[in-house]
């Protein structure tokens, strides 16, 4: 079946809905076996922390500061991070923009929309977003940072 051009969806919107449909949910009246779809304009955003001004988080399940969570991170234009680690694994899917990732800033490679990145717990890395970026994140533990500046 062909979708008329006027009814086509932007790739990031389709990716967001697809990711959310695959994820099990436990909050907001969601239950196992119940379908969930959230429009991008219905997500609520807050500052990730005072250490990273301008970086926003939108949680879909759990809470990033206290334990397992999944949701989105939105990085502003020009965002950079020094080499650091996290105490639990991170799984990311780039939704929009370019997410640069590597062992250190000199070795970062660009990853565009649809790219998947797995960062094991305690694995040193850096990232930057020269043009800004939004990523979907799943983490089995709280979001924390050891080492590195902004």
N, CA, C and O atoms as a GROMACS GRO file, in nm:
protein
  600
    1UNK      N    1   0.083  -0.116   0.000
    1UNK     CA    2   0.000   0.000   0.000
    1UNK      C    3   0.088   0.124   0.000
    1UNK      O    4   0.183   0.132   0.078
    2UNK      N    5   0.059   0.217  -0.084
    2UNK     CA    6   0.138   0.338  -0.094
    2UNK      C    7   0.070   0.449  -0.014
    2UNK      O    8  -0.051   0.471  -0.025
    3UNK      N    9   0.149   0.517   0.068
    3UNK     CA   10   0.097   0.627   0.148
    3UNK      C   11   0.112   0.755   0.070
    3UNK      O   12   0.223   0.786   0.025
    4UNK      N   13   0.004   0.830   0.051
    4UNK     CA   14   0.015   0.957  -0.022
    4UNK      C   15   0.115   1.048   0.048
    4UNK      O   16   0.127   1.047   0.170
    5UNK      N   17   0.185   1.127  -0.031
    5UNK     CA   18   0.287   1.216   0.021
    5UNK      C   19   0.233   1.304   0.134
    5UNK      O   20   0.304   1.328   0.232
    6UNK      N   21   0.112   1.352   0.123
    6UNK     CA   22   0.055   1.440   0.225
    6UNK      C   23   0.034   1.370   0.358
    6UNK      O   24   0.020   1.437   0.461
    7UNK      N   25   0.033   1.236   0.360
    7UNK     CA   26   0.011   1.162   0.483
    7UNK      C   27   0.136   1.091   0.531
    7UNK      O   28   0.129   1.012   0.625
    8UNK      N   29   0.250   1.116   0.470
    8UNK     CA   30   0.373   1.050   0.512
    8UNK      C   31   0.425   1.112   0.641
    8UNK      O   32   0.395   1.227   0.673
    9UNK      N   33   0.503   1.035   0.712
    9UNK     CA   34   0.558   1.078   0.840
    9UNK      C   35   0.707   1.100   0.827
    9UNK      O   36   0.774   1.037   0.745
   10UNK      N   37   0.760   1.190   0.910
   10UNK     CA   38   0.904   1.214   0.913
   10UNK      C   39   0.971   1.094   0.980
   10UNK      O   40   0.915   1.036   1.073
   11UNK      N   41   1.090   1.057   0.934
   11UNK     CA   42   1.164   0.943   0.988
   11UNK      C   43   1.179   0.949   1.140
   11UNK      O   44   1.152   0.848   1.205
   12UNK      N   45   1.220   1.062   1.199
   12UNK     CA   46   1.235   1.061   1.345
   12UNK      C   47   1.104   1.029   1.417
   12UNK      O   48   1.108   0.959   1.519
   13UNK      N   49   0.990   1.076   1.369
   13UNK     CA   50   0.863   1.047   1.434
   13UNK      C   51   0.833   0.899   1.430
   13UNK      O   52   0.788   0.841   1.530
   14UNK      N   53   0.856   0.836   1.316
   14UNK     CA   54   0.831   0.693   1.302
   14UNK      C   55   0.925   0.616   1.394
   14UNK      O   56   0.883   0.519   1.458
   15UNK      N   57   1.051   0.657   1.402
   15UNK     CA   58   1.146   0.589   1.489
   15UNK      C   59   1.105   0.600   1.634
   15UNK      O   60   1.115   0.501   1.708
   16UNK      N   61   1.059   0.716   1.677
   16UNK     CA   62   1.018   0.735   1.817
   16UNK      C   63   0.902   0.643   1.849
   16UNK      O   64   0.905   0.572   1.949
   17UNK      N   65   0.799   0.644   1.765
   17UNK     CA   66   0.683   0.559   1.790
   17UNK      C   67   0.724   0.412   1.789
   17UNK      O   68   0.678   0.335   1.872
   18UNK      N   69   0.810   0.373   1.696
   18UNK     CA   70   0.856   0.235   1.689
   18UNK      C   71   0.932   0.193   1.814
   18UNK      O   72   0.909   0.084   1.866
   19UNK      N   73   1.020   0.277   1.862
   19UNK     CA   74   1.096   0.246   1.983
   19UNK      C   75   1.003   0.234   2.102
   19UNK      O   76   1.017   0.143   2.184
   20UNK      N   77   0.909   0.326   2.113
   20UNK     CA   78   0.818   0.323   2.226
   20UNK      C   79   0.728   0.201   2.223
   20UNK      O   80   0.695   0.145   2.327
   21UNK      N   81   0.687   0.160   2.105
   21UNK     CA   82   0.599   0.044   2.093
   21UNK      C   83   0.670  -0.085   2.135
   21UNK      O   84   0.605  -0.179   2.181
   22UNK      N   85   0.802  -0.090   2.118
   22UNK     CA   86   0.878  -0.209   2.154
   22UNK      C   87   0.913  -0.216   2.301
   22UNK      O   88   0.949  -0.322   2.351
   23UNK      N   89   0.904  -0.104   2.371
   23UNK     CA   90   0.948  -0.098   2.510
   23UNK      C   91   0.835  -0.135   2.606
   23UNK      O   92   0.722  -0.087   2.590
   24UNK      N   93   0.863  -0.219   2.706
   24UNK     CA   94   0.762  -0.245   2.807
   24UNK      C   95   0.752  -0.126   2.902
   24UNK      O   96   0.854  -0.063   2.934
   25UNK      N   97   0.632  -0.094   2.944
   25UNK     CA   98   0.611   0.024   3.028
   25UNK      C   99   0.549  -0.015   3.160
   25UNK      O  100   0.476  -0.114   3.169
   26UNK      N  101   0.577   0.063   3.264
   26UNK     CA  102   0.518   0.036   3.394
   26UNK      C  103   0.457   0.160   3.458
   26UNK      O  104   0.399   0.149   3.565
   27UNK      N  105   0.467   0.277   3.398
   27UNK     CA  106   0.420   0.400   3.458
   27UNK      C  107   0.305   0.460   3.380
   27UNK      O  108   0.276   0.418   3.269
   28UNK      N  109   0.241   0.560   3.441
   28UNK     CA  110   0.141   0.639   3.372
   28UNK      C  111   0.021   0.560   3.323
   28UNK      O  112  -0.034   0.590   3.217
   29UNK      N  113  -0.021   0.457   3.399
   29UNK     CA  114  -0.136   0.380   3.358
   29UNK      C  115  -0.103   0.276   3.252
   29UNK      O  116  -0.192   0.205   3.206
   30UNK      N  117   0.021   0.267   3.213
   30UNK     CA  118   0.060   0.168   3.113
   30UNK      C  119   0.076   0.033   3.180
   30UNK      O  120   0.118   0.025   3.295
   31UNK      N  121   0.042  -0.072   3.109
   31UNK     CA  122   0.049  -0.206   3.165
   31UNK      C  123   0.099  -0.303   3.059
   31UNK      O  124   0.085  -0.277   2.940
   32UNK      N  125   0.158  -0.416   3.102
   32UNK     CA  126   0.201  -0.517   3.005
   32UNK      C  127   0.084  -0.555   2.914
   32UNK      O  128  -0.029  -0.574   2.960
   33UNK      N  129   0.113  -0.567   2.786
   33UNK     CA  130   0.012  -0.604   2.689
   33UNK      C  131  -0.072  -0.488   2.640
   33UNK      O  132  -0.158  -0.508   2.553
   34UNK      N  133  -0.051  -0.370   2.693
   34UNK     CA  134  -0.128  -0.252   2.652
   34UNK      C  135  -0.040  -0.167   2.561
   34UNK      O  136   0.073  -0.131   2.596
   35UNK      N  137  -0.091  -0.136   2.444
   35UNK     CA  138  -0.015  -0.054   2.349
   35UNK      C  139  -0.004   0.089   2.400
   35UNK      O  140  -0.095   0.140   2.466
   36UNK      N  141   0.108   0.153   2.369
   36UNK     CA  142   0.132   0.291   2.409
   36UNK      C  143   0.193   0.365   2.291
   36UNK      O  144   0.282   0.314   2.223
   37UNK      N  145   0.146   0.484   2.268
   37UNK     CA  146   0.205   0.570   2.165
   37UNK      C  147   0.206   0.712   2.220
   37UNK      O  148   0.104   0.762   2.266
   38UNK      N  149   0.321   0.776   2.215
   38UNK     CA  150   0.336   0.912   2.263
   38UNK      C  151   0.384   1.000   2.148
   38UNK      O  152   0.482   0.968   2.082
   39UNK      N  153   0.317   1.109   2.126
   39UNK     CA  154   0.361   1.205   2.025
   39UNK      C  155   0.478   1.285   2.082
   39UNK      O  156   0.482   1.314   2.201
   40UNK      N  157   0.572   1.319   1.996
   40UNK     CA  158   0.691   1.392   2.039
   40UNK      C  159   0.655   1.522   2.111
   40UNK      O  160   0.723   1.560   2.207
   41UNK      N  161   0.550   1.589   2.068
   41UNK     CA  162   0.514   1.716   2.131
   41UNK      C  163   0.446   1.697   2.267
   41UNK      O  164   0.414   1.796   2.334
   42UNK      N  165   0.422   1.574   2.308
   42UNK     CA  166   0.361   1.546   2.439
   42UNK      C  167   0.465   1.507   2.544
   42UNK      O  168   0.431   1.490   2.662
   43UNK      N  169   0.591   1.493   2.504
   43UNK     CA  170   0.697   1.460   2.599
   43UNK      C  171   0.726   1.581   2.687
   43UNK      O  172   0.727   1.694   2.639
   44UNK      N  173   0.751   1.556   2.816
   44UNK     CA  174   0.790   1.666   2.905
   44UNK      C  175   0.941   1.660   2.925
   44UNK      O  176   0.998   1.552   2.942
   45UNK      N  177   1.005   1.775   2.923
   45UNK     CA  178   1.150   1.784   2.930
   45UNK      C  179   1.192   1.862   3.054
   45UNK      O  180   1.122   1.954   3.097
   46UNK      N  181   1.307   1.823   3.112
   46UNK     CA  182   1.365   1.896   3.225
   46UNK      C  183   1.517   1.893   3.211
   46UNK      O  184   1.572   1.809   3.140
   47UNK      N  185   1.583   1.986   3.279
   47UNK     CA  186   1.730   1.988   3.277
   47UNK      C  187   1.781   1.857   3.334
   47UNK      O  188   1.731   1.809   3.436
   48UNK      N  189   1.883   1.799   3.269
   48UNK     CA  190   1.941   1.674   3.317
   48UNK      C  191   2.008   1.696   3.452
   48UNK      O  192   1.985   1.620   3.546
   49UNK      N  193   2.090   1.799   3.463
   49UNK     CA  194   2.154   1.833   3.590
   49UNK      C  195   2.225   1.966   3.575
   49UNK      O  196   2.244   2.017   3.464
   50UNK      N  197   2.263   2.022   3.687
   50UNK     CA  198   2.335   2.150   3.686
   50UNK      C  199   2.473   2.135   3.624
   50UNK      O  200   2.530   2.234   3.577
   51UNK      N  201   2.530   2.013   3.622
   51UNK     CA  202   2.662   1.991   3.566
   51UNK      C  203   2.663   2.003   3.414
   51UNK      O  204   2.767   2.032   3.355
   52UNK      N  205   2.549   1.982   3.352
   52UNK     CA  206   2.541   1.982   3.207
   52UNK      C  207   2.432   2.078   3.162
   52UNK      O  208   2.325   2.035   3.119
   53UNK      N  209   2.457   2.208   3.172
   53UNK     CA  210   2.351   2.303   3.136
   53UNK      C  211   2.308   2.287   2.990
   53UNK      O  212   2.390   2.270   2.900
   54UNK      N  213   2.177   2.293   2.970
   54UNK     CA  214   2.123   2.284   2.835
   54UNK      C  215   2.088   2.143   2.791
   54UNK      O  216   2.016   2.128   2.693
   55UNK      N  217   2.138   2.039   2.860
   55UNK     CA  218   2.103   1.902   2.825
   55UNK      C  219   1.971   1.870   2.893
   55UNK      O  220   1.957   1.886   3.014
   56UNK      N  221   1.874   1.824   2.813
   56UNK     CA  222   1.741   1.795   2.865
   56UNK      C  223   1.713   1.645   2.865
   56UNK      O  224   1.766   1.572   2.781
   57UNK      N  225   1.631   1.601   2.960
   57UNK     CA  226   1.590   1.461   2.969
   57UNK      C  227   1.439   1.454   2.968
   57UNK      O  228   1.371   1.538   3.028
   58UNK      N  229   1.386   1.353   2.900
   58UNK     CA  230   1.243   1.322   2.902
   58UNK      C  231   1.232   1.173   2.932
   58UNK      O  232   1.265   1.090   2.848
   59UNK      N  233   1.185   1.140   3.052
   59UNK     CA  234   1.177   1.002   3.096
   59UNK      C  235   1.046   0.938   3.050
   59UNK      O  236   0.939   0.998   3.064
   60UNK      N  237   1.056   0.818   2.997
   60UNK     CA  238   0.940   0.740   2.955
   60UNK      C  239   0.906   0.640   3.064
   60UNK      O  240   0.789   0.612   3.090
   61UNK      N  241   1.010   0.585   3.128
   61UNK     CA  242   0.992   0.489   3.236
   61UNK      C  243   1.105   0.507   3.334
   61UNK      O  244   1.219   0.531   3.293
   62UNK      N  245   1.077   0.495   3.463
   62UNK     CA  246   1.179   0.507   3.566
   62UNK      C  247   1.222   0.650   3.586
   62UNK      O  248   1.159   0.744   3.536
   63UNK      N  249   1.330   0.666   3.662
   63UNK     CA  250   1.385   0.800   3.687
   63UNK      C  251   1.536   0.793   3.676
   63UNK      O  252   1.601   0.712   3.743
   64UNK      N  253   1.593   0.877   3.591
   64UNK     CA  254   1.736   0.870   3.558
   64UNK      C  255   1.827   0.888   3.680
   64UNK      O  256   1.940   0.837   3.679
   65UNK      N  257   1.782   0.957   3.783
   65UNK     CA  258   1.868   0.984   3.898
   65UNK      C  259   1.860   0.877   4.006
   65UNK      O  260   1.940   0.879   4.100
   66UNK      N  261   1.766   0.784   3.995
   66UNK     CA  262   1.750   0.689   4.103
   66UNK      C  263   1.760   0.541   4.063
   66UNK      O  264   1.773   0.456   4.151
   67UNK      N  265   1.753   0.509   3.935
   67UNK     CA  266   1.762   0.368   3.897
   67UNK      C  267   1.735   0.349   3.749
   67UNK      O  268   1.748   0.441   3.669
   68UNK      N  269   1.696   0.227   3.715
   68UNK     CA  270   1.671   0.193   3.575
   68UNK      C  271   1.574   0.291   3.513
   68UNK      O  272   1.477   0.333   3.576
   69UNK      N  273   1.602   0.328   3.388
   69UNK     CA  274   1.515   0.425   3.319
   69UNK      C  275   1.530   0.411   3.170
   69UNK      O  276   1.625   0.349   3.121
   70UNK      N  277   1.437   0.468   3.098
   70UNK     CA  278   1.445   0.482   2.953
   70UNK      C  279   1.375   0.611   2.916
   70UNK      O  280   1.278   0.653   2.980
   71UNK      N  281   1.427   0.671   2.812
   71UNK     CA  282   1.371   0.798   2.769
   71UNK      C  283   1.460   0.863   2.665
   71UNK      O  284   1.531   0.796   2.591
   72UNK      N  285   1.456   0.994   2.662
   72UNK     CA  286   1.529   1.070   2.562
   72UNK      C  287   1.622   1.171   2.628
   72UNK      O  288   1.592   1.224   2.734
   73UNK      N  289   1.736   1.196   2.564
   73UNK     CA  290   1.826   1.305   2.600
   73UNK      C  291   1.834   1.397   2.480
   73UNK      O  292   1.848   1.352   2.366
   74UNK      N  293   1.826   1.527   2.507
   74UNK     CA  294   1.837   1.627   2.401
   74UNK      C  295   1.959   1.714   2.433
   74UNK      O  296   1.964   1.780   2.537
   75UNK      N  297   2.056   1.711   2.342
   75UNK     CA  298   2.180   1.786   2.359
   75UNK      C  299   2.174   1.915   2.277
   75UNK      O  300   2.134   1.911   2.160
   76UNK      N  301   2.213   2.028   2.335
   76UNK     CA  302   2.211   2.153   2.259
   76UNK      C  303   2.326   2.161   2.158
   76UNK      O  304   2.423   2.087   2.168
   77UNK      N  305   2.312   2.251   2.065
   77UNK     CA  306   2.419   2.278   1.968
   77UNK      C  307   2.547   2.310   2.044
   77UNK      O  308   2.547   2.390   2.138
   78UNK      N  309   2.656   2.247   2.003
   78UNK     CA  310   2.786   2.273   2.064
   78UNK      C  311   2.814   2.198   2.193
   78UNK      O  312   2.916   2.223   2.257
   79UNK      N  313   2.727   2.107   2.233
   79UNK     CA  314   2.747   2.031   2.356
   79UNK      C  315   2.869   1.940   2.342
   79UNK      O  316   2.886   1.874   2.240
   80UNK      N  317   2.953   1.936   2.445
   80UNK     CA  318   3.071   1.848   2.446
   80UNK      C  319   3.088   1.788   2.585
   80UNK      O  320   3.038   1.843   2.684
   81UNK      N  321   3.156   1.675   2.592
   81UNK     CA  322   3.187   1.610   2.719
   81UNK      C  323   3.330   1.560   2.714
   81UNK      O  324   3.377   1.511   2.612
   82UNK      N  325   3.399   1.572   2.827
   82UNK     CA  326   3.532   1.514   2.838
   82UNK      C  327   3.517   1.363   2.858
   82UNK      O  328   3.406   1.312   2.872
   83UNK      N  329   3.630   1.292   2.859
   83UNK     CA  330   3.628   1.147   2.880
   83UNK      C  331   3.573   1.119   3.020
   83UNK      O  332   3.615   1.179   3.118
   84UNK      N  333   3.475   1.023   3.026
   84UNK     CA  334   3.416   0.985   3.153
   84UNK      C  335   3.357   0.845   3.138
   84UNK      O  336   3.361   0.787   3.029
   85UNK      N  337   3.302   0.791   3.247
   85UNK     CA  338   3.236   0.661   3.246
   85UNK      C  339   3.100   0.674   3.314
   85UNK      O  340   3.069   0.776   3.376
   86UNK      N  341   3.019   0.569   3.301
   86UNK     CA  342   2.891   0.558   3.371
   86UNK      C  343   2.893   0.424   3.444
   86UNK      O  344   2.958   0.330   3.399
   87UNK      N  345   2.823   0.415   3.557
   87UNK     CA  346   2.828   0.292   3.638
   87UNK      C  347   2.741   0.180   3.584
   87UNK      O  348   2.751   0.067   3.632
   88UNK      N  349   2.656   0.207   3.485
   88UNK     CA  350   2.578   0.100   3.422
   88UNK      C  351   2.576   0.119   3.271
   88UNK      O  352   2.602   0.227   3.220
   89UNK      N  353   2.545   0.010   3.201
   89UNK     CA  354   2.542   0.013   3.054
   89UNK      C  355   2.448   0.121   3.002
   89UNK      O  356   2.348   0.154   3.066
   90UNK      N  357   2.482   0.174   2.885
   90UNK     CA  358   2.395   0.269   2.814
   90UNK      C  359   2.369   0.215   2.675
   90UNK      O  360   2.461   0.172   2.605
   91UNK      N  361   2.244   0.217   2.634
   91UNK     CA  362   2.205   0.184   2.497
   91UNK      C  363   2.140   0.307   2.439
   91UNK      O  364   2.043   0.359   2.495
   92UNK      N  365   2.193   0.355   2.326
   92UNK     CA  366   2.141   0.477   2.265
   92UNK      C  367   2.104   0.453   2.120
   92UNK      O  368   2.168   0.375   2.050
   93UNK      N  369   2.000   0.521   2.076
   93UNK     CA  370   1.962   0.527   1.934
   93UNK      C  371   1.951   0.674   1.900
   93UNK      O  372   1.876   0.748   1.965
   94UNK      N  373   2.024   0.717   1.799
   94UNK     CA  374   2.019   0.858   1.758
   94UNK      C  375   1.886   0.882   1.686
   94UNK      O  376   1.853   0.813   1.589
   95UNK      N  377   1.811   0.980   1.734
   95UNK     CA  378   1.682   1.013   1.675
   95UNK      C  379   1.696   1.129   1.577
   95UNK      O  380   1.638   1.128   1.469
   96UNK      N  381   1.774   1.230   1.616
   96UNK     CA  382   1.795   1.344   1.528
   96UNK      C  383   1.932   1.405   1.553
   96UNK      O  384   1.992   1.385   1.659
   97UNK      N  385   1.981   1.478   1.456
   97UNK     CA  386   2.112   1.542   1.467
   97UNK      C  387   2.224   1.443   1.450
   97UNK      O  388   2.205   1.332   1.400
   98UNK      N  389   2.343   1.484   1.492
   98UNK     CA  390   2.462   1.399   1.485
   98UNK      C  391   2.519   1.384   1.625
   98UNK      O  392   2.548   1.483   1.692
   99UNK      N  393   2.534   1.260   1.669
   99UNK     CA  394   2.592   1.227   1.798
   99UNK      C  395   2.732   1.175   1.771
   99UNK      O  396   2.748   1.067   1.713
  100UNK      N  397   2.833   1.249   1.812
  100UNK     CA  398   2.972   1.207   1.793
  100UNK      C  399   3.015   1.130   1.917
  100UNK      O  400   2.994   1.177   2.029
  101UNK      N  401   3.077   1.012   1.897
  101UNK     CA  402   3.113   0.924   2.007
  101UNK      C  403   3.248   0.861   1.980
  101UNK      O  404   3.279   0.824   1.866
  102UNK      N  405   3.330   0.848   2.086
  102UNK     CA  406   3.459   0.781   2.073
  102UNK      C  407   3.528   0.766   2.207
  102UNK      O  408   3.475   0.804   2.311
  103UNK      N  409   3.649   0.710   2.202
  103UNK     CA  410   3.727   0.687   2.324
  103UNK      C  411   3.769   0.819   2.388
  103UNK      O  412   3.786   0.826   2.510
  104UNK      N  413   3.786   0.922   2.306
  104UNK     CA  414   3.821   1.056   2.353
  104UNK      C  415   3.782   1.153   2.242
  104UNK      O  416   3.752   1.110   2.131
  105UNK      N  417   3.783   1.285   2.269
  105UNK     CA  418   3.738   1.379   2.166
  105UNK      C  419   3.812   1.367   2.032
  105UNK      O  420   3.752   1.389   1.927
  106UNK      N  421   3.939   1.332   2.034
  106UNK     CA  422   4.015   1.321   1.910
  106UNK      C  423   3.973   1.200   1.826
  106UNK      O  424   4.002   1.195   1.706
  107UNK      N  425   3.906   1.102   1.887
  107UNK     CA  426   3.869   0.980   1.816
  107UNK      C  427   3.718   0.962   1.800
  107UNK      O  428   3.672   0.853   1.766
  108UNK      N  429   3.641   1.066   1.824
  108UNK     CA  430   3.497   1.058   1.806
  108UNK      C  431   3.461   1.043   1.658
  108UNK      O  432   3.524   1.103   1.571
  109UNK      N  433   3.359   0.962   1.634
  109UNK     CA  434   3.306   0.941   1.499
  109UNK      C  435   3.161   0.989   1.498
  109UNK      O  436   3.092   0.980   1.600
  110UNK      N  437   3.113   1.038   1.384
  110UNK     CA  438   2.974   1.086   1.378
  110UNK      C  439   2.874   0.973   1.357
  110UNK      O  440   2.897   0.882   1.277
  111UNK      N  441   2.763   0.980   1.429
  111UNK     CA  442   2.653   0.885   1.415
  111UNK      C  443   2.524   0.963   1.395
  111UNK      O  444   2.487   1.045   1.479
  112UNK      N  445   2.456   0.936   1.285
  112UNK     CA  446   2.334   1.007   1.251
  112UNK      C  447   2.209   0.932   1.291
  112UNK      O  448   2.218   0.826   1.354
  113UNK      N  449   2.092   0.985   1.256
  113UNK     CA  450   1.964   0.924   1.292
  113UNK      C  451   1.957   0.776   1.252
  113UNK      O  452   1.995   0.738   1.141
  114UNK      N  453   1.907   0.695   1.346
  114UNK     CA  454   1.896   0.551   1.325
  114UNK      C  455   2.016   0.473   1.374
  114UNK      O  456   2.010   0.350   1.380
  115UNK      N  457   2.124   0.541   1.409
  115UNK     CA  458   2.245   0.473   1.457
  115UNK      C  459   2.224   0.423   1.600
  115UNK      O  460   2.155   0.485   1.680
  116UNK      N  461   2.286   0.308   1.630
  116UNK     CA  462   2.279   0.246   1.762
  116UNK      C  463   2.417   0.247   1.824
  116UNK      O  464   2.516   0.219   1.757
  117UNK      N  465   2.424   0.280   1.954
  117UNK     CA  466   2.550   0.281   2.027
  117UNK      C  467   2.529   0.210   2.160
  117UNK      O  468   2.435   0.242   2.233
  118UNK      N  469   2.614   0.115   2.192
  118UNK     CA  470   2.614   0.048   2.322
  118UNK      C  471   2.741   0.088   2.395
  118UNK      O  472   2.851   0.069   2.343
  119UNK      N  473   2.726   0.142   2.514
  119UNK     CA  474   2.840   0.183   2.596
  119UNK      C  475   2.837   0.099   2.724
  119UNK      O  476   2.750   0.120   2.808
  120UNK      N  477   2.930   0.004   2.738
  120UNK     CA  478   2.930  -0.080   2.859
  120UNK      C  479   2.959   0.002   2.985
  120UNK      O  480   3.021   0.108   2.978
  121UNK      N  481   2.914  -0.047   3.098
  121UNK     CA  482   2.943   0.017   3.226
  121UNK      C  483   3.094   0.035   3.241
  121UNK      O  484   3.172  -0.053   3.204
  122UNK      N  485   3.134   0.148   3.295
  122UNK     CA  486   3.274   0.180   3.326
  122UNK      C  487   3.365   0.188   3.203
  122UNK      O  488   3.487   0.179   3.217
  123UNK      N  489   3.308   0.204   3.085
  123UNK     CA  490   3.385   0.217   2.961
  123UNK      C  491   3.416   0.366   2.935
  123UNK      O  492   3.323   0.444   2.916
  124UNK      N  493   3.544   0.405   2.935
  124UNK     CA  494   3.577   0.546   2.911
  124UNK      C  495   3.536   0.589   2.770
  124UNK      O  496   3.558   0.517   2.673
  125UNK      N  497   3.476   0.706   2.760
  125UNK     CA  498   3.430   0.757   2.631
  125UNK      C  499   3.404   0.907   2.640
  125UNK      O  500   3.399   0.964   2.749
  126UNK      N  501   3.388   0.968   2.524
  126UNK     CA  502   3.346   1.108   2.517
  126UNK      C  503   3.242   1.118   2.406
  126UNK      O  504   3.229   1.029   2.323
  127UNK      N  505   3.169   1.228   2.407
  127UNK     CA  506   3.075   1.253   2.299
  127UNK      C  507   3.057   1.404   2.283
  127UNK      O  508   3.085   1.482   2.373
  128UNK      N  509   3.011   1.441   2.166
  128UNK     CA  510   2.983   1.582   2.139
  128UNK      C  511   2.872   1.590   2.035
  128UNK      O  512   2.846   1.494   1.962
  129UNK      N  513   2.808   1.704   2.030
  129UNK     CA  514   2.697   1.726   1.938
  129UNK      C  515   2.711   1.866   1.878
  129UNK      O  516   2.645   1.959   1.924
  130UNK      N  517   2.797   1.882   1.778
  130UNK     CA  518   2.823   2.016   1.724
  130UNK      C  519   2.697   2.083   1.668
  130UNK      O  520   2.687   2.206   1.671
  131UNK      N  521   2.602   2.004   1.618
  131UNK     CA  522   2.478   2.059   1.563
  131UNK      C  523   2.358   2.028   1.650
  131UNK      O  524   2.244   2.049   1.607
  132UNK      N  525   2.380   1.977   1.771
  132UNK     CA  526   2.271   1.934   1.857
  132UNK      C  527   2.228   1.793   1.821
  132UNK      O  528   2.257   1.746   1.711
  133UNK      N  529   2.160   1.725   1.913
  133UNK     CA  530   2.120   1.587   1.888
  133UNK      C  531   2.015   1.545   1.991
  133UNK      O  532   2.014   1.594   2.104
  134UNK      N  533   1.928   1.454   1.950
  134UNK     CA  534   1.835   1.389   2.041
  134UNK      C  535   1.858   1.239   2.029
  134UNK      O  536   1.865   1.185   1.919
  135UNK      N  537   1.871   1.171   2.144
  135UNK     CA  538   1.893   1.026   2.146
  135UNK      C  539   1.793   0.960   2.238
  135UNK      O  540   1.754   1.016   2.340
  136UNK      N  541   1.752   0.839   2.201
  136UNK     CA  542   1.671   0.754   2.289
  136UNK      C  543   1.768   0.673   2.370
  136UNK      O  544   1.865   0.620   2.315
  137UNK      N  545   1.746   0.662   2.503
  137UNK     CA  546   1.840   0.596   2.593
  137UNK      C  547   1.767   0.491   2.678
  137UNK      O  548   1.655   0.514   2.724
  138UNK      N  549   1.832   0.377   2.697
  138UNK     CA  550   1.788   0.278   2.795
  138UNK      C  551   1.908   0.248   2.883
  138UNK      O  552   2.019   0.227   2.835
  139UNK      N  553   1.883   0.246   3.015
  139UNK     CA  554   1.991   0.222   3.110
  139UNK      C  555   1.936   0.142   3.228
  139UNK      O  556   1.835   0.181   3.286
  140UNK      N  557   2.000   0.029   3.265
  140UNK     CA  558   1.950  -0.054   3.374
  140UNK      C  559   1.979   0.001   3.513
  140UNK      O  560   1.933  -0.055   3.612
  141UNK      N  561   2.054   0.108   3.521
  141UNK     CA  562   2.084   0.174   3.648
  141UNK      C  563   2.071   0.323   3.631
  141UNK      O  564   2.034   0.371   3.524
  142UNK      N  565   2.100   0.397   3.737
  142UNK     CA  566   2.085   0.543   3.728
  142UNK      C  567   2.188   0.604   3.633
  142UNK      O  568   2.294   0.547   3.607
  143UNK      N  569   2.153   0.722   3.582
  143UNK     CA  570   2.244   0.796   3.496
  143UNK      C  571   2.340   0.872   3.585
  143UNK      O  572   2.298   0.960   3.661
  144UNK      N  573   2.467   0.840   3.577
  144UNK     CA  574   2.569   0.909   3.654
  144UNK      C  575   2.693   0.926   3.567
  144UNK      O  576   2.705   0.865   3.461
  145UNK      N  577   2.782   1.008   3.613
  145UNK     CA  578   2.905   1.038   3.539
  145UNK      C  579   3.022   1.034   3.634
  145UNK      O  580   3.020   1.101   3.737
  146UNK      N  581   3.124   0.956   3.599
  146UNK     CA  582   3.249   0.958   3.675
  146UNK      C  583   3.357   1.017   3.585
  146UNK      O  584   3.382   0.968   3.475
  147UNK      N  585   3.418   1.122   3.633
  147UNK     CA  586   3.522   1.189   3.556
  147UNK      C  587   3.463   1.281   3.451
  147UNK      O  588   3.342   1.283   3.431
  148UNK      N  589   3.546   1.354   3.387
  148UNK     CA  590   3.504   1.440   3.277
  148UNK      C  591   3.429   1.564   3.321
  148UNK      O  592   3.364   1.566   3.426
  149UNK      N  593   3.439   1.665   3.240
  149UNK     CA  594   3.366   1.789   3.264
  149UNK      C  595   3.245   1.792   3.174
  149UNK      O  596   3.180   1.690   3.151
  150UNK      N  597   3.216   1.909   3.123
  150UNK     CA  598   3.097   1.920   3.039
  150UNK      C  599   3.125   1.876   2.904
  150UNK      O  600   3.035   1.878   2.819
   0.00000   0.00000   0.00000
